[in-house]
Amino acid sequence: CEIYTDVDGVFSADPRVVEGARLLDEISYEEMLELAATGAGVLMSRAVEFGRRYGVPIHVRSSFHDRVGTWVKEETMEEAIVRGVSHDTSEAKVTVAGVADKPGIAADLFEPLAEAGVNVDMIVQNVSRAGATDISFTVPKEQAAAARAITETTATAIGAEGVDVDDEIGRVSLVGAGIKSEFGIASRMFRILADHGINIEMISTSPVRISCVVRSGDAVEAVRHLHAAFIAPLNTEGPVNEGPVTEGLPL
């Protein structure tokens, strides 16, 4: 299956913000799904899922020239520790404070959101203190107002202390099949962000992804530092973005 776009293929980061972003020769379905879910716009998740389900390799190429592009497939020749760095500033964070720490509360909180069609992404629950905890989750910014209204009603019903909505967040993610088997990736990511004064507000992981929620104004800087540390030293050959890209929406 060939998909033609207005970009050369899948990059190791958004080349509009990372000058050294590299065009990837290949990437696994699993890695591409994670990148698509965390800010990469070159492929829709449904297209990648379709390819994985039926074992159809996807060739992402430019409509404007004959360069090789990127293959999305089941197995890749090399299991990169970190394949790409993505970022997304399209979400808001909702925090419910003072939630009773007992069975059924999480269901009471999220069922009304699901019934209203609110798409909840990252969820973090703090350690319980004195029988109460805080629960934070992210939603698309366009659904933040609806999420607030629904959650405030639920918070009153379950006796929570209050609801806060923050729409000035950004998510930065490391994605790579090698993350699940390589020690120290998370701690190194956290240290890099800390060394550059970037505070982590939430953390979420999967076998091939580590995501951190930061201030939206810090997201681009975070991507640049993480790409420089995890990807740039490993790539000495291959196409490199040498300047700003003004067309398309790659990683």
C-alpha positions as semicolon CSV with decimal commas, in nm:
position;residue;x (nm);y (nm);z (nm)
1;C;0,000;0,000;0,000
2;E;0,146;0,336;-0,101
3;I;0,034;0,660;0,063
4;Y;0,141;0,982;-0,107
5;T;0,166;1,298;0,102
6;D;0,318;1,645;0,078
7;V;0,619;1,536;0,289
8;D;0,905;1,296;0,220
9;G;0,796;1,034;0,475
10;V;0,816;0,982;0,850
11;F;1,081;1,186;1,032
12;S;1,252;1,127;1,366
13;A;1,094;1,454;1,489
14;D;0,898;1,742;1,344
15;P;1,150;1,896;1,099
16;R;0,979;2,232;1,139
17;V;1,118;2,253;1,492
18;V;1,417;2,014;1,487
19;E;1,670;2,110;1,222
20;G;1,849;1,773;1,242
21;A;1,535;1,558;1,208
22;R;1,602;1,255;0,990
23;L;1,387;1,074;0,739
24;L;1,331;0,718;0,862
25;D;1,381;0,435;0,613
26;E;1,145;0,210;0,809
27;I;0,937;0,195;1,125
28;S;0,722;-0,076;1,283
29;Y;0,343;-0,062;1,300
30;E;0,359;-0,041;1,680
31;E;0,603;0,249;1,677
32;M;0,405;0,434;1,411
33;L;0,081;0,391;1,606
34;E;0,243;0,543;1,914
35;L;0,386;0,834;1,714
36;A;0,050;0,899;1,549
37;A;-0,120;0,898;1,890
38;T;0,130;1,144;2,040
39;G;0,142;1,416;1,778
40;A;0,273;1,280;1,447
41;G;0,043;1,392;1,167
42;V;0,188;1,218;0,863
43;L;-0,037;0,909;0,903
44;M;-0,371;0,853;1,072
45;S;-0,382;0,582;1,337
46;R;-0,666;0,402;1,158
47;A;-0,457;0,361;0,843
48;V;-0,168;0,213;1,041
49;E;-0,402;-0,016;1,236
50;F;-0,555;-0,141;0,911
51;G;-0,210;-0,223;0,774
52;R;-0,110;-0,407;1,091
53;R;-0,434;-0,603;1,111
54;Y;-0,403;-0,739;0,757
55;G;-0,024;-0,751;0,734
56;V;-0,005;-0,485;0,462
57;P;0,322;-0,284;0,454
58;I;0,262;0,089;0,410
59;H;0,496;0,296;0,196
60;V;0,480;0,668;0,282
61;R;0,614;0,883;-0,002
62;S;0,605;1,236;-0,135
63;S;0,372;1,330;-0,418
64;F;0,633;1,570;-0,556
65;H;0,937;1,348;-0,624
66;D;1,061;0,987;-0,638
67;R;1,260;0,965;-0,313
68;V;1,234;0,637;-0,128
69;G;1,016;0,755;0,164
70;T;0,942;0,541;0,472
71;W;0,819;0,182;0,503
72;V;0,578;0,104;0,788
73;K;0,576;-0,272;0,848
74;E;0,567;-0,551;1,106
75;E;0,939;-0,606;1,149
76;T;1,229;-0,370;1,090
77;M;1,592;-0,452;1,014
78;E;1,709;-0,268;1,324
79;E;1,531;-0,237;1,659
80;A;1,615;0,123;1,743
81;I;1,614;0,213;2,110
82;V;1,445;0,544;2,028
83;R;1,297;0,582;1,681
84;G;1,137;0,923;1,716
85;V;1,049;1,215;1,942
86;S;0,699;1,359;1,910
87;H;0,509;1,643;2,072
88;D;0,147;1,749;2,102
89;T;-0,002;2,070;2,242
90;S;-0,364;1,996;2,149
91;E;-0,478;1,863;2,487
92;A;-0,591;2,002;2,822
93;K;-0,542;1,855;3,169
94;V;-0,835;1,806;3,406
95;T;-0,759;1,751;3,776
96;V;-1,013;1,633;4,030
97;A;-0,888;1,704;4,383
98;G;-0,981;1,530;4,706
99;V;-1,136;1,217;4,556
100;A;-1,226;0,945;4,806
101;D;-0,990;0,649;4,771
102;K;-1,239;0,363;4,756
103;P;-1,374;0,111;4,501
104;G;-1,602;0,247;4,230
105;I;-1,494;0,611;4,241
106;A;-1,290;0,595;3,920
107;A;-1,582;0,433;3,740
108;D;-1,818;0,700;3,873
109;L;-1,580;0,968;3,745
110;F;-1,512;0,837;3,395
111;E;-1,841;0,672;3,297
112;P;-2,024;1,005;3,241
113;L;-1,734;1,127;3,027
114;A;-1,749;0,813;2,814
115;E;-2,126;0,842;2,775
116;A;-2,081;1,201;2,653
117;G;-1,818;1,097;2,399
118;V;-1,529;1,277;2,572
119;N;-1,200;1,121;2,463
120;V;-0,984;1,067;2,775
121;D;-0,616;0,999;2,712
122;M;-0,355;0,999;2,990
123;I;-0,477;0,924;3,344
124;V;-0,269;0,966;3,660
125;Q;-0,382;0,905;4,019
126;N;-0,172;1,037;4,306
127;V;-0,081;0,842;4,617
128;S;-0,367;0,835;4,865
129;R;-0,330;1,045;5,180
130;A;-0,583;1,036;5,464
131;G;-0,823;0,838;5,246
132;A;-0,828;1,087;4,958
133;T;-0,638;1,131;4,633
134;D;-0,619;1,351;4,322
135;I;-0,691;1,220;3,973
136;S;-0,567;1,400;3,661
137;F;-0,643;1,316;3,299
138;T;-0,604;1,474;2,957
139;V;-0,867;1,545;2,693
140;P;-0,863;1,726;2,356
141;K;-0,880;2,103;2,407
142;E;-1,202;2,124;2,208
143;Q;-1,365;1,892;2,463
144;A;-1,222;2,064;2,772
145;A;-1,533;2,273;2,843
146;A;-1,760;1,970;2,820
147;A;-1,521;1,768;3,035
148;R;-1,520;2,042;3,300
149;A;-1,900;2,063;3,315
150;I;-1,944;1,686;3,339
151;T;-1,663;1,640;3,589
152;E;-1,783;1,922;3,815
153;T;-2,124;1,755;3,837
154;T;-1,963;1,420;3,914
155;A;-1,723;1,574;4,166
156;T;-2,015;1,716;4,362
157;A;-2,191;1,380;4,357
158;I;-1,888;1,185;4,485
159;G;-1,782;1,448;4,739
160;A;-1,458;1,559;4,571
161;E;-1,303;1,892;4,666
162;G;-1,300;2,053;4,323
163;V;-1,206;2,048;3,954
164;D;-0,932;2,239;3,773
165;V;-0,872;2,258;3,396
166;D;-0,534;2,356;3,250
167;D;-0,512;2,409;2,873
168;E;-0,149;2,524;2,869
169;I;0,010;2,178;2,860
170;G;0,217;1,992;2,604
171;R;0,313;1,627;2,576
172;V;0,657;1,511;2,463
173;S;0,719;1,144;2,388
174;L;1,007;0,911;2,313
175;V;0,904;0,620;2,089
176;G;1,111;0,313;2,003
177;A;1,088;-0,065;2,015
178;G;1,409;-0,082;2,217
179;I;1,265;0,113;2,511
180;K;1,111;-0,201;2,660
181;S;1,447;-0,380;2,681
182;E;1,693;-0,096;2,745
183;F;1,766;0,015;3,101
184;G;1,776;0,381;3,200
185;I;1,584;0,543;2,914
186;A;1,320;0,697;3,142
187;S;1,567;0,826;3,399
188;R;1,784;0,976;3,126
189;M;1,483;1,147;2,970
190;F;1,382;1,293;3,306
191;R;1,737;1,416;3,375
192;I;1,761;1,590;3,036
193;L;1,435;1,774;3,099
194;A;1,541;1,866;3,452
195;D;1,880;1,995;3,338
196;H;1,701;2,237;3,106
197;G;1,455;2,357;3,368
198;I;1,155;2,174;3,221
199;N;0,913;2,048;3,486
200;I;0,730;1,717;3,439
201;E;0,364;1,724;3,544
202;M;0,247;1,378;3,435
203;I;0,416;1,060;3,311
204;S;0,269;0,782;3,099
205;T;0,436;0,477;2,945
206;S;0,379;0,183;2,713
207;P;0,623;-0,092;2,607
208;V;0,753;0,132;2,326
209;R;0,678;0,485;2,455
210;I;0,753;0,724;2,740
211;S;0,542;1,042;2,752
212;C;0,576;1,345;2,979
213;V;0,331;1,632;3,018
214;V;0,509;1,968;3,045
215;R;0,414;2,333;3,001
216;S;0,304;2,394;2,641
217;G;0,569;2,665;2,606
218;D;0,840;2,411;2,692
219;A;0,733;2,139;2,449
220;V;0,941;2,244;2,147
221;E;1,253;2,300;2,357
222;A;1,203;1,959;2,517
223;V;1,177;1,790;2,177
224;R;1,499;1,953;2,057
225;H;1,697;1,849;2,364
226;L;1,562;1,492;2,362
227;H;1,626;1,449;1,990
228;A;1,982;1,578;2,031
229;A;2,046;1,333;2,315
230;F;1,873;1,017;2,195
231;I;1,866;1,026;1,815
232;A;2,119;1,268;1,666
233;P;2,428;1,080;1,799
234;L;2,301;0,751;1,650
235;N;2,249;0,883;1,296
236;T;2,558;0,963;1,094
237;E;2,414;0,877;0,752
238;G;2,090;0,930;0,565
239;P;1,876;1,228;0,468
240;V;1,871;1,513;0,718
241;N;1,641;1,811;0,735
242;E;1,870;2,111;0,705
243;G;1,619;2,389;0,749
244;P;1,261;2,483;0,830
245;V;0,982;2,292;0,661
246;T;0,677;2,497;0,570
247;E;0,458;2,231;0,409
248;G;0,287;1,925;0,550
249;L;0,267;1,787;0,899
250;P;0,528;1,519;0,967
251;L;0,619;1,413;1,320
